[in-house]
Amino acid sequence: MDWSTIRILLGTIAFIRGIIRDIKRWKERPKLRVEFNPKLPSDLGYYRYVDLGIIRKFGCVRVRNIGKSLALRCVATLEILKIPGNTNNLDPEHTLHWADINYSFKTTEPEPIDIGSEPRRLDVVFSQPKYKIVKENKTVMPEEVKNSLALDYYPAGTYSYEFHGRMASIPAVASGSVITTTTPSTPLDLGDYAQQIVRAPSKGSWIAMPIALSIPDIANQAYLPPGEYLVKLRVTCENGRGDTICFKIISPNNWKDLDMKMLGQLEKLKNRGL
């Protein structure tokens, strides 16, 4: 066998090895899957904030990587497909917030994360009760006051918020799940920040984009007036396959009635005439 034949043979072997390597990489690529179970309080339930003492109801999904390699730069967006007639300022698409990422005032810039074998919670929509500001103080709160803000449980009734004390009269059903940090990383007086949150209405809900979570009172582009909404949730990653699922969001007149239902793939919905 001459050297020319050997070189051709070695080149063929290298080519075949490259194909095998690419096939293996393709099979092991990340594959994201959106999971939602409305019976789980972590997916549709109440969360309380230990730094401000407020409470909200959230609709969330879990995003799981069922592939064999790390999913890089995962981003989630929510596209509005159908709206009720009383909606005016709603933007057609929103970048959503990943749980455990500090809140910010971002409106369109994504907050990508990497997802390994453990699922990550994604905030989709939220509502909150009507708070009554019983004391306003524009001065910067001392550290000991900031650290003293806490949540007490009371029977359902009125909702009050006192910046130098505790929130009282929250619904007894609000239990369990905790969000440890809400304050945006951007410097902001805690009293002013809290007022922006508690001034927001209790009717309707908000898409969980960063600025809406931080200051819902002014996030009109993410506000959902009461009614039913058809939305498409899309989760993507830089190096693998994402997932796309449609949901129906029921934005309530009473904040506790916030609801979210998984409908499936958009193509299947079109075949069913939805």
Buried (B, 14 or more C-beta within 10 A) or exposed (E): EEEEEEEEEEEEEEEEEEEEEEEEEEEEBBBBBBBBEEEEBBBBBBBBBEBBBBBBBBBBBBBBBEBEBBBBEBBBBBBBBEBEEEBEEBBEBBBBBBBEBBBBBBBEEBBBBBBEEEBBBBBBBBBBBBBEEEEEBEEEBEEEBBEEBEBEEBEEEEBBBBBEBEBBBBBEBBBEBEBEBBBBEEEBEBBBBBBBBBBBBBBBBBBBBBBBBBBBBBBEBBBBBBBBBBBBBBBBBEBBBBBBBBBBBBBBEEBBEBBBBBBEEBEEBEEEEB
